[in-house]
Amino acid sequence: MKNNPKIILFVIMLVSFLGTIGIALPYPVLAPYFIEHTANELTHFMGFHPKMLLGFSLAIYPLGMLIGSIYIGALSDHYGRRRVLLISLMGSVLGYMLTALAIYHESFLFFIFARFVTGICEGNIAIARAIAVELHPQIDRTQGLSLIYTATYSGWMLGPVLGGFLMVFGVAEVFAMAGIGMAVALVLVWFLIAKDREVKKQETDFWHTIRNNNSMSLLKHKEILPIFWFYFLYSMGLNAFYDFYPVWFVDYFHADGKTIALATTCLTVVMIIISVLLVTRLQRVYGEIKVILIGALVLATLLFIQPFLGIYQAYVIFAMIGGIIALTNGMVPSFLSSYFGHLGQGKVMGLQTSTFCITNVIIAIIGGVLSILDSVYVLLLGSLLVFSSVTVLWRNRKSQYKMMQEQSINLTKSNQ
């Protein structure tokens, strides 16, 4: 990579921004398409309830992303960041184009396959985060991650807005546009990120690397388990909100793609502001654990309140939720990178991403069934899960502080 860390960070921010736009473009489209769109063979496959098919559609993408994130970040540790990133971006472009084709042909099975392939390739988000933390100390680790998240939030803000307005041209066209966004990201990496340094050849082959060099292998380290279980429950609750607030909007307010996009904009604008202005400052003053605990507790409360409000009050709550999500999202990877980065930054960032994805799969399936009764139940379940995550981390906070102290002592000794 080029020597200027600011250039590297800027390029990775652009890639994260464009990549997230690609992911987020279809987000406000799927709920209206399955629930209120004219019935077709895709949305009523084999006579299943459209909400069940929607839940499965929401689950298959993060299932693919789970598989990708387990291996892609770790493989980039082994084979080089740029090389693995380029291959995964090519796969993303193909996946989005196949998804558009599946919608044209109204094939649910083809649609599911295409979303699965796309999800596998989108596990490359772990590479972007690994590159950002490796710019430390030239660029502060937490600051670098905050800027990457800022770019990601900007993509989440613009993507749904574009998706909501592009839906008038057709659902398939929205996915085709997402593929174009990923193609632009591919070109940026190809021309603006220098080639990886030659990796010293090792005797182990590709499949041996796959088996022994993946993110899940980190769980054999007991010190990482408390933050892992916190993030597992927290992500489960957060994904209940992410995946099913569009369903709640459609069920209770008969919202279209534009209305859902506006709500998402309220959420992400505040995420961007908080990520830029507060995350690094609060981390330096209070440390990650305190901010994570307080933030998650507030989030659980907001998620509980939200379903009982009207559509206009929901916009205010969405803005508050966005601020809290930005704080926690900035602290968790900073904590993981600081205290477990020596195990491989690609692995560590991959573990965070894969945890988020597996919880997305689980809650999408559970929520798809539960939302048939009432989408409010899914949102309340999300609140309960986030509160449970606070309980887990609070009970293990002393062991985490002890681990942090030991790491600091070891680092001081190694620098002497």
Contacts in CASP RR format, 6 or more apart in sequence:
PFRMAT RR
TARGET T0000
AUTHOR 0000-0000-0000
METHOD contacts of the structure
MODEL  1
MKNNPKIILFVIMLVSFLGTIGIALPYPVLAPYFIEHTANELTHFMGFHP
KMLLGFSLAIYPLGMLIGSIYIGALSDHYGRRRVLLISLMGSVLGYMLTA
LAIYHESFLFFIFARFVTGICEGNIAIARAIAVELHPQIDRTQGLSLIYT
ATYSGWMLGPVLGGFLMVFGVAEVFAMAGIGMAVALVLVWFLIAKDREVK
KQETDFWHTIRNNNSMSLLKHKEILPIFWFYFLYSMGLNAFYDFYPVWFV
DYFHADGKTIALATTCLTVVMIIISVLLVTRLQRVYGEIKVILIGALVLA
TLLFIQPFLGIYQAYVIFAMIGGIIALTNGMVPSFLSSYFGHLGQGKVMG
LQTSTFCITNVIIAIIGGVLSILDSVYVLLLGSLLVFSSVTVLWRNRKSQ
YKMMQEQSINLTKSNQ
1 8 0 8 1.000
1 81 0 8 1.000
1 82 0 8 1.000
1 131 0 8 1.000
1 193 0 8 1.000
1 194 0 8 1.000
1 196 0 8 1.000
2 8 0 8 1.000
2 193 0 8 1.000
2 194 0 8 1.000
5 135 0 8 1.000
5 138 0 8 1.000
5 139 0 8 1.000
6 139 0 8 1.000
7 192 0 8 1.000
8 131 0 8 1.000
8 135 0 8 1.000
8 193 0 8 1.000
9 132 0 8 1.000
9 135 0 8 1.000
9 139 0 8 1.000
9 144 0 8 1.000
9 147 0 8 1.000
9 148 0 8 1.000
11 188 0 8 1.000
11 189 0 8 1.000
11 192 0 8 1.000
11 193 0 8 1.000
12 128 0 8 1.000
12 131 0 8 1.000
12 132 0 8 1.000
12 148 0 8 1.000
13 147 0 8 1.000
13 148 0 8 1.000
13 150 0 8 1.000
13 151 0 8 1.000
14 151 0 8 1.000
14 185 0 8 1.000
14 188 0 8 1.000
15 85 0 8 1.000
15 128 0 8 1.000
15 185 0 8 1.000
15 188 0 8 1.000
15 189 0 8 1.000
16 125 0 8 1.000
16 128 0 8 1.000
16 148 0 8 1.000
16 151 0 8 1.000
16 152 0 8 1.000
17 151 0 8 1.000
17 152 0 8 1.000
17 154 0 8 1.000
17 155 0 8 1.000
18 155 0 8 1.000
18 181 0 8 1.000
18 182 0 8 1.000
18 184 0 8 1.000
18 185 0 8 1.000
18 188 0 8 1.000
19 92 0 8 1.000
19 155 0 8 1.000
19 181 0 8 1.000
19 182 0 8 1.000
19 185 0 8 1.000
20 151 0 8 1.000
20 152 0 8 1.000
20 154 0 8 1.000
20 155 0 8 1.000
20 156 0 8 1.000
20 159 0 8 1.000
21 155 0 8 1.000
21 158 0 8 1.000
21 159 0 8 1.000
21 162 0 8 1.000
21 178 0 8 1.000
21 181 0 8 1.000
22 96 0 8 1.000
22 159 0 8 1.000
22 177 0 8 1.000
22 178 0 8 1.000
22 179 0 8 1.000
22 181 0 8 1.000
22 182 0 8 1.000
23 122 0 8 1.000
23 178 0 8 1.000
24 155 0 8 1.000
24 156 0 8 1.000
24 158 0 8 1.000
24 159 0 8 1.000
24 160 0 8 1.000
24 163 0 8 1.000
24 264 0 8 1.000
25 159 0 8 1.000
25 160 0 8 1.000
25 162 0 8 1.000
25 163 0 8 1.000
25 166 0 8 1.000
25 174 0 8 1.000
25 175 0 8 1.000
25 177 0 8 1.000
25 178 0 8 1.000
26 163 0 8 1.000
26 171 0 8 1.000
26 174 0 8 1.000
26 175 0 8 1.000
26 178 0 8 1.000
27 159 0 8 1.000
27 160 0 8 1.000
27 163 0 8 1.000
27 246 0 8 1.000
27 260 0 8 1.000
27 264 0 8 1.000
28 160 0 8 1.000
28 163 0 8 1.000
28 164 0 8 1.000
28 167 0 8 1.000
28 246 0 8 1.000
28 257 0 8 1.000
28 258 0 8 1.000
28 260 0 8 1.000
28 261 0 8 1.000
28 264 0 8 1.000
29 163 0 8 1.000
29 164 0 8 1.000
29 167 0 8 1.000
29 171 0 8 1.000
29 174 0 8 1.000
29 257 0 8 1.000
30 54 0 8 1.000
30 57 0 8 1.000
30 58 0 8 1.000
30 246 0 8 1.000
31 54 0 8 1.000
31 246 0 8 1.000
31 247 0 8 1.000
31 249 0 8 1.000
31 250 0 8 1.000
31 260 0 8 1.000
32 167 0 8 1.000
32 246 0 8 1.000
32 250 0 8 1.000
32 255 0 8 1.000
32 256 0 8 1.000
32 257 0 8 1.000
32 260 0 8 1.000
33 43 0 8 1.000
33 171 0 8 1.000
34 43 0 8 1.000
34 50 0 8 1.000
34 51 0 8 1.000
34 53 0 8 1.000
34 54 0 8 1.000
34 57 0 8 1.000
35 50 0 8 1.000
35 51 0 8 1.000
35 54 0 8 1.000
35 247 0 8 1.000
35 250 0 8 1.000
35 251 0 8 1.000
36 250 0 8 1.000
36 254 0 8 1.000
37 43 0 8 1.000
37 171 0 8 1.000
40 106 0 8 1.000
41 106 0 8 1.000
41 107 0 8 1.000
41 108 0 8 1.000
42 102 0 8 1.000
42 103 0 8 1.000
42 106 0 8 1.000
42 107 0 8 1.000
42 108 0 8 1.000
42 111 0 8 1.000
43 50 0 8 1.000
43 53 0 8 1.000
43 108 0 8 1.000
44 50 0 8 1.000
44 53 0 8 1.000
45 53 0 8 1.000
45 108 0 8 1.000
45 109 0 8 1.000
49 372 0 8 1.000
51 247 0 8 1.000
51 368 0 8 1.000
51 371 0 8 1.000
51 372 0 8 1.000
52 368 0 8 1.000
52 369 0 8 1.000
52 372 0 8 1.000
53 108 0 8 1.000
54 247 0 8 1.000
54 368 0 8 1.000
55 243 0 8 1.000
55 364 0 8 1.000
55 365 0 8 1.000
55 367 0 8 1.000
55 368 0 8 1.000
55 371 0 8 1.000
56 112 0 8 1.000
56 364 0 8 1.000
56 365 0 8 1.000
56 368 0 8 1.000
57 111 0 8 1.000
57 112 0 8 1.000
57 115 0 8 1.000
58 243 0 8 1.000
58 360 0 8 1.000
58 364 0 8 1.000
58 368 0 8 1.000
59 360 0 8 1.000
59 361 0 8 1.000
59 362 0 8 1.000
59 364 0 8 1.000
59 365 0 8 1.000
60 112 0 8 1.000
60 115 0 8 1.000
60 116 0 8 1.000
60 361 0 8 1.000
61 115 0 8 1.000
61 116 0 8 1.000
61 118 0 8 1.000
61 119 0 8 1.000
61 122 0 8 1.000
61 360 0 8 1.000
62 119 0 8 1.000
62 239 0 8 1.000
62 356 0 8 1.000
62 357 0 8 1.000
62 358 0 8 1.000
62 360 0 8 1.000
62 361 0 8 1.000
62 364 0 8 1.000
63 116 0 8 1.000
63 119 0 8 1.000
63 357 0 8 1.000
63 358 0 8 1.000
63 361 0 8 1.000
64 116 0 8 1.000
64 117 0 8 1.000
64 119 0 8 1.000
64 120 0 8 1.000
64 357 0 8 1.000
65 119 0 8 1.000
65 120 0 8 1.000
65 122 0 8 1.000
65 123 0 8 1.000
65 353 0 8 1.000
65 354 0 8 1.000
65 357 0 8 1.000
65 360 0 8 1.000
66 354 0 8 1.000
66 357 0 8 1.000
66 358 0 8 1.000
66 360 0 8 1.000
66 361 0 8 1.000
67 120 0 8 1.000
68 119 0 8 1.000
68 120 0 8 1.000
68 121 0 8 1.000
68 122 0 8 1.000
68 123 0 8 1.000
68 124 0 8 1.000
68 354 0 8 1.000
69 123 0 8 1.000
69 125 0 8 1.000
69 126 0 8 1.000
69 215 0 8 1.000
69 350 0 8 1.000
69 353 0 8 1.000
69 354 0 8 1.000
69 357 0 8 1.000
70 214 0 8 1.000
70 215 0 8 1.000
70 216 0 8 1.000
70 350 0 8 1.000
70 354 0 8 1.000
71 210 0 8 1.000
71 214 0 8 1.000
71 215 0 8 1.000
72 84 0 8 1.000
72 88 0 8 1.000
72 123 0 8 1.000
72 124 0 8 1.000
72 126 0 8 1.000
72 127 0 8 1.000
72 350 0 8 1.000
73 84 0 8 1.000
73 123 0 8 1.000
73 124 0 8 1.000
73 126 0 8 1.000
73 127 0 8 1.000
73 130 0 8 1.000
73 215 0 8 1.000
73 346 0 8 1.000
73 347 0 8 1.000
73 349 0 8 1.000
73 350 0 8 1.000
74 209 0 8 1.000
74 213 0 8 1.000
74 214 0 8 1.000
74 215 0 8 1.000
74 344 0 8 1.000
74 346 0 8 1.000
74 347 0 8 1.000
74 350 0 8 1.000
75 84 0 8 1.000
75 209 0 8 1.000
75 210 0 8 1.000
75 213 0 8 1.000
76 83 0 8 1.000
76 84 0 8 1.000
76 85 0 8 1.000
76 126 0 8 1.000
76 127 0 8 1.000
76 130 0 8 1.000
76 346 0 8 1.000
77 130 0 8 1.000
77 213 0 8 1.000
77 344 0 8 1.000
77 345 0 8 1.000
77 346 0 8 1.000
77 347 0 8 1.000
78 199 0 8 1.000
78 209 0 8 1.000
78 213 0 8 1.000
79 196 0 8 1.000
79 199 0 8 1.000
80 196 0 8 1.000
80 199 0 8 1.000
81 127 0 8 1.000
81 130 0 8 1.000
81 131 0 8 1.000
81 193 0 8 1.000
81 196 0 8 1.000
82 189 0 8 1.000
82 193 0 8 1.000
82 194 0 8 1.000
82 195 0 8 1.000
82 196 0 8 1.000
83 196 0 8 1.000
84 124 0 8 1.000
84 127 0 8 1.000
85 124 0 8 1.000
85 127 0 8 1.000
85 128 0 8 1.000
85 189 0 8 1.000
85 193 0 8 1.000
86 186 0 8 1.000
86 189 0 8 1.000
86 190 0 8 1.000
88 121 0 8 1.000
88 122 0 8 1.000
88 123 0 8 1.000
88 124 0 8 1.000
88 127 0 8 1.000
89 121 0 8 1.000
89 124 0 8 1.000
89 182 0 8 1.000
89 185 0 8 1.000
89 186 0 8 1.000
89 189 0 8 1.000
90 121 0 8 1.000
90 186 0 8 1.000
91 117 0 8 1.000
91 118 0 8 1.000
91 121 0 8 1.000
92 118 0 8 1.000
92 119 0 8 1.000
92 121 0 8 1.000
92 122 0 8 1.000
92 124 0 8 1.000
92 179 0 8 1.000
92 182 0 8 1.000
93 179 0 8 1.000
93 182 0 8 1.000
93 183 0 8 1.000
93 186 0 8 1.000
94 117 0 8 1.000
95 114 0 8 1.000
95 117 0 8 1.000
95 118 0 8 1.000
95 121 0 8 1.000
95 179 0 8 1.000
96 114 0 8 1.000
96 118 0 8 1.000
96 175 0 8 1.000
96 176 0 8 1.000
96 178 0 8 1.000
96 179 0 8 1.000
96 182 0 8 1.000
97 175 0 8 1.000
97 176 0 8 1.000
97 179 0 8 1.000
98 110 0 8 1.000
98 113 0 8 1.000
98 114 0 8 1.000
98 117 0 8 1.000
98 118 0 8 1.000
99 111 0 8 1.000
99 114 0 8 1.000
99 115 0 8 1.000
99 118 0 8 1.000
99 172 0 8 1.000
99 175 0 8 1.000
100 172 0 8 1.000
100 173 0 8 1.000
100 175 0 8 1.000
100 176 0 8 1.000
101 110 0 8 1.000
101 114 0 8 1.000
101 172 0 8 1.000
102 108 0 8 1.000
102 110 0 8 1.000
102 111 0 8 1.000
102 113 0 8 1.000
102 114 0 8 1.000
103 111 0 8 1.000
103 171 0 8 1.000
103 172 0 8 1.000
103 175 0 8 1.000
104 172 0 8 1.000
123 350 0 8 1.000
123 353 0 8 1.000
123 357 0 8 1.000
125 152 0 8 1.000
125 349 0 8 1.000
125 353 0 8 1.000
126 215 0 8 1.000
126 346 0 8 1.000
126 349 0 8 1.000
126 350 0 8 1.000
126 352 0 8 1.000
126 353 0 8 1.000
127 346 0 8 1.000
127 349 0 8 1.000
128 148 0 8 1.000
129 145 0 8 1.000
129 148 0 8 1.000
129 333 0 8 1.000
129 337 0 8 1.000
129 345 0 8 1.000
129 346 0 8 1.000
129 349 0 8 1.000
129 350 0 8 1.000
129 352 0 8 1.000
129 353 0 8 1.000
130 345 0 8 1.000
130 346 0 8 1.000
130 348 0 8 1.000
130 349 0 8 1.000
132 139 0 8 1.000
132 141 0 8 1.000
132 144 0 8 1.000
132 145 0 8 1.000
132 147 0 8 1.000
132 148 0 8 1.000
133 141 0 8 1.000
133 144 0 8 1.000
133 145 0 8 1.000
133 333 0 8 1.000
133 337 0 8 1.000
133 341 0 8 1.000
133 345 0 8 1.000
133 349 0 8 1.000
134 345 0 8 1.000
135 144 0 8 1.000
140 280 0 8 1.000
141 334 0 8 1.000
141 337 0 8 1.000
141 338 0 8 1.000
142 279 0 8 1.000
142 280 0 8 1.000
142 283 0 8 1.000
142 284 0 8 1.000
142 330 0 8 1.000
142 334 0 8 1.000
143 280 0 8 1.000
145 330 0 8 1.000
145 333 0 8 1.000
145 334 0 8 1.000
145 337 0 8 1.000
146 275 0 8 1.000
146 276 0 8 1.000
146 279 0 8 1.000
146 280 0 8 1.000
146 330 0 8 1.000
147 275 0 8 1.000
147 276 0 8 1.000
149 271 0 8 1.000
149 275 0 8 1.000
149 279 0 8 1.000
149 326 0 8 1.000
149 329 0 8 1.000
149 330 0 8 1.000
150 272 0 8 1.000
150 275 0 8 1.000
150 276 0 8 1.000
153 268 0 8 1.000
153 271 0 8 1.000
153 272 0 8 1.000
153 275 0 8 1.000
153 326 0 8 1.000
154 268 0 8 1.000
154 272 0 8 1.000
155 268 0 8 1.000
156 264 0 8 1.000
156 267 0 8 1.000
156 268 0 8 1.000
156 271 0 8 1.000
157 264 0 8 1.000
157 265 0 8 1.000
157 267 0 8 1.000
157 268 0 8 1.000
157 269 0 8 1.000
157 271 0 8 1.000
157 272 0 8 1.000
159 261 0 8 1.000
160 260 0 8 1.000
160 261 0 8 1.000
160 264 0 8 1.000
160 265 0 8 1.000
161 261 0 8 1.000
161 262 0 8 1.000
161 264 0 8 1.000
161 265 0 8 1.000
162 177 0 8 1.000
163 174 0 8 1.000
163 177 0 8 1.000
163 257 0 8 1.000
163 261 0 8 1.000
164 174 0 8 1.000
164 256 0 8 1.000
164 257 0 8 1.000
164 258 0 8 1.000
164 260 0 8 1.000
164 261 0 8 1.000
165 258 0 8 1.000
165 261 0 8 1.000
166 173 0 8 1.000
166 174 0 8 1.000
166 177 0 8 1.000
167 174 0 8 1.000
167 256 0 8 1.000
167 257 0 8 1.000
204 212 0 8 1.000
213 347 0 8 1.000
214 347 0 8 1.000
215 346 0 8 1.000
215 347 0 8 1.000
215 348 0 8 1.000
215 350 0 8 1.000
215 351 0 8 1.000
215 353 0 8 1.000
215 354 0 8 1.000
216 351 0 8 1.000
216 354 0 8 1.000
217 347 0 8 1.000
218 224 0 8 1.000
218 340 0 8 1.000
218 343 0 8 1.000
218 347 0 8 1.000
218 348 0 8 1.000
218 351 0 8 1.000
219 225 0 8 1.000
219 228 0 8 1.000
219 351 0 8 1.000
221 340 0 8 1.000
221 343 0 8 1.000
223 339 0 8 1.000
223 340 0 8 1.000
223 399 0 8 1.000
223 403 0 8 1.000
224 336 0 8 1.000
224 340 0 8 1.000
224 351 0 8 1.000
226 392 0 8 1.000
226 393 0 8 1.000
226 396 0 8 1.000
226 399 0 8 1.000
226 400 0 8 1.000
227 332 0 8 1.000
227 335 0 8 1.000
227 336 0 8 1.000
227 393 0 8 1.000
227 400 0 8 1.000
228 351 0 8 1.000
228 355 0 8 1.000
229 389 0 8 1.000
229 392 0 8 1.000
230 292 0 8 1.000
230 296 0 8 1.000
230 389 0 8 1.000
230 390 0 8 1.000
230 392 0 8 1.000
230 393 0 8 1.000
230 396 0 8 1.000
231 332 0 8 1.000
231 352 0 8 1.000
231 355 0 8 1.000
231 356 0 8 1.000
231 389 0 8 1.000
232 355 0 8 1.000
232 358 0 8 1.000
232 359 0 8 1.000
232 389 0 8 1.000
233 385 0 8 1.000
233 386 0 8 1.000
233 388 0 8 1.000
233 389 0 8 1.000
233 392 0 8 1.000
234 296 0 8 1.000
234 328 0 8 1.000
234 385 0 8 1.000
234 386 0 8 1.000
234 389 0 8 1.000
235 355 0 8 1.000
235 356 0 8 1.000
235 359 0 8 1.000
235 360 0 8 1.000
236 359 0 8 1.000
236 362 0 8 1.000
236 363 0 8 1.000
236 382 0 8 1.000
236 385 0 8 1.000
237 303 0 8 1.000
237 359 0 8 1.000
237 363 0 8 1.000
237 381 0 8 1.000
237 382 0 8 1.000
237 383 0 8 1.000
237 384 0 8 1.000
237 385 0 8 1.000
237 386 0 8 1.000
237 389 0 8 1.000
238 299 0 8 1.000
238 325 0 8 1.000
238 382 0 8 1.000
238 386 0 8 1.000
239 356 0 8 1.000
239 359 0 8 1.000
239 360 0 8 1.000
239 363 0 8 1.000
239 364 0 8 1.000
240 363 0 8 1.000
240 367 0 8 1.000
240 378 0 8 1.000
240 379 0 8 1.000
240 381 0 8 1.000
240 382 0 8 1.000
240 385 0 8 1.000
241 303 0 8 1.000
241 306 0 8 1.000
241 321 0 8 1.000
241 379 0 8 1.000
241 382 0 8 1.000
242 360 0 8 1.000
243 360 0 8 1.000
243 363 0 8 1.000
243 364 0 8 1.000
243 367 0 8 1.000
243 378 0 8 1.000
244 367 0 8 1.000
244 368 0 8 1.000
244 371 0 8 1.000
244 375 0 8 1.000
244 378 0 8 1.000
244 379 0 8 1.000
245 263 0 8 1.000
245 306 0 8 1.000
245 379 0 8 1.000
246 255 0 8 1.000
246 260 0 8 1.000
247 371 0 8 1.000
247 375 0 8 1.000
247 378 0 8 1.000
248 307 0 8 1.000
248 375 0 8 1.000
248 376 0 8 1.000
248 378 0 8 1.000
248 379 0 8 1.000
249 255 0 8 1.000
249 259 0 8 1.000
249 260 0 8 1.000
249 263 0 8 1.000
249 311 0 8 1.000
250 260 0 8 1.000
251 371 0 8 1.000
251 374 0 8 1.000
251 375 0 8 1.000
252 311 0 8 1.000
252 375 0 8 1.000
253 259 0 8 1.000
253 310 0 8 1.000
253 311 0 8 1.000
255 263 0 8 1.000
255 311 0 8 1.000
259 311 0 8 1.000
262 315 0 8 1.000
263 314 0 8 1.000
263 315 0 8 1.000
263 318 0 8 1.000
264 318 0 8 1.000
266 315 0 8 1.000
266 316 0 8 1.000
266 318 0 8 1.000
266 319 0 8 1.000
267 318 0 8 1.000
267 319 0 8 1.000
267 321 0 8 1.000
267 322 0 8 1.000
267 325 0 8 1.000
268 322 0 8 1.000
269 319 0 8 1.000
270 319 0 8 1.000
270 320 0 8 1.000
270 322 0 8 1.000
270 323 0 8 1.000
270 326 0 8 1.000
271 322 0 8 1.000
271 323 0 8 1.000
271 325 0 8 1.000
271 326 0 8 1.000
271 329 0 8 1.000
272 326 0 8 1.000
273 323 0 8 1.000
274 322 0 8 1.000
274 323 0 8 1.000
274 326 0 8 1.000
274 327 0 8 1.000
275 326 0 8 1.000
275 329 0 8 1.000
275 330 0 8 1.000
278 326 0 8 1.000
278 327 0 8 1.000
279 326 0 8 1.000
279 327 0 8 1.000
279 330 0 8 1.000
279 331 0 8 1.000
282 291 0 8 1.000
282 327 0 8 1.000
283 291 0 8 1.000
283 330 0 8 1.000
283 331 0 8 1.000
283 334 0 8 1.000
287 331 0 8 1.000
288 331 0 8 1.000
288 332 0 8 1.000
288 334 0 8 1.000
288 335 0 8 1.000
288 338 0 8 1.000
289 335 0 8 1.000
289 393 0 8 1.000
289 397 0 8 1.000
289 400 0 8 1.000
289 401 0 8 1.000
289 404 0 8 1.000
291 327 0 8 1.000
291 328 0 8 1.000
291 331 0 8 1.000
292 328 0 8 1.000
292 331 0 8 1.000
292 332 0 8 1.000
292 335 0 8 1.000
292 393 0 8 1.000
293 390 0 8 1.000
293 393 0 8 1.000
293 394 0 8 1.000
293 397 0 8 1.000
295 324 0 8 1.000
295 327 0 8 1.000
295 328 0 8 1.000
296 324 0 8 1.000
296 328 0 8 1.000
296 386 0 8 1.000
296 387 0 8 1.000
296 389 0 8 1.000
296 390 0 8 1.000
296 393 0 8 1.000
297 387 0 8 1.000
297 390 0 8 1.000
298 324 0 8 1.000
299 321 0 8 1.000
299 324 0 8 1.000
299 325 0 8 1.000
299 328 0 8 1.000
299 386 0 8 1.000
300 383 0 8 1.000
300 384 0 8 1.000
300 386 0 8 1.000
300 387 0 8 1.000
300 390 0 8 1.000
301 383 0 8 1.000
302 317 0 8 1.000
302 320 0 8 1.000
302 321 0 8 1.000
302 324 0 8 1.000
303 321 0 8 1.000
303 379 0 8 1.000
303 380 0 8 1.000
303 382 0 8 1.000
303 383 0 8 1.000
303 386 0 8 1.000
304 380 0 8 1.000
304 383 0 8 1.000
305 317 0 8 1.000
306 314 0 8 1.000
306 317 0 8 1.000
306 318 0 8 1.000
306 321 0 8 1.000
306 379 0 8 1.000
307 376 0 8 1.000
307 379 0 8 1.000
307 380 0 8 1.000
309 317 0 8 1.000
332 352 0 8 1.000
333 349 0 8 1.000
333 352 0 8 1.000
336 348 0 8 1.000
336 349 0 8 1.000
336 351 0 8 1.000
336 352 0 8 1.000
337 345 0 8 1.000
337 348 0 8 1.000
337 349 0 8 1.000
338 407 0 8 1.000
339 403 0 8 1.000
339 404 0 8 1.000
339 407 0 8 1.000
340 348 0 8 1.000
341 348 0 8 1.000
363 378 0 8 1.000
363 381 0 8 1.000
363 382 0 8 1.000
366 378 0 8 1.000
366 381 0 8 1.000
367 378 0 8 1.000
367 381 0 8 1.000
368 378 0 8 1.000
370 377 0 8 1.000
370 378 0 8 1.000
370 381 0 8 1.000
371 377 0 8 1.000
371 378 0 8 1.000
393 400 0 8 1.000
END
